[in-house]
Amino acid sequence: MADLIAGTCFVKVDGTQLLLKGSMTCTASEVSREAVVANGRVVGFKETPVVPTISGQFVFDKRFPIAKLQTGTDMTVIAEFANGKQFVLGGAFVTDAIEFSGDDSDTTVNFAGETGKWS
């Protein structure tokens, strides 16, 4: 029997659900590793922390919480995937300028936070 692994997803910011229009991505790693090479061979690796993030394309409707996203610096953002997995971003803030498209009435919003937990 096949399991549901993709499809409708949801994003909530401090309890307010945004209208997710397109793709959504979340950070899955806590660190990034890079090989260290010496004498022509890999001798180890270095680790760099990865900032937890959620990014998505949203509909810009009259209920879109633009003021909250512009000023919020300690938001809780929850991304729920169709397979039931959730990513909770704590201490979240918007990282890039929020721009709206009049043609499609949408925007891409990138969140970063202090903590990110999968459940």
Secondary structure as GFF3:
##gff-version 3
##sequence-region A 1 119
A	DSSP	beta_strand	10	13	.	.	.	ID=ss1
A	DSSP	beta_strand	16	18	.	.	.	ID=ss2
A	DSSP	beta_strand	20	26	.	.	.	ID=ss3
A	DSSP	beta_strand	31	38	.	.	.	ID=ss4
A	DSSP	beta_strand	41	49	.	.	.	ID=ss5
A	DSSP	beta_strand	53	59	.	.	.	ID=ss6
A	DSSP	alpha_helix	66	71	.	.	.	ID=ss7
A	DSSP	beta_strand	75	80	.	.	.	ID=ss8
A	DSSP	beta_strand	86	94	.	.	.	ID=ss9
A	DSSP	beta_strand	106	112	.	.	.	ID=ss10
A	DSSP	beta_strand	115	118	.	.	.	ID=ss11
###
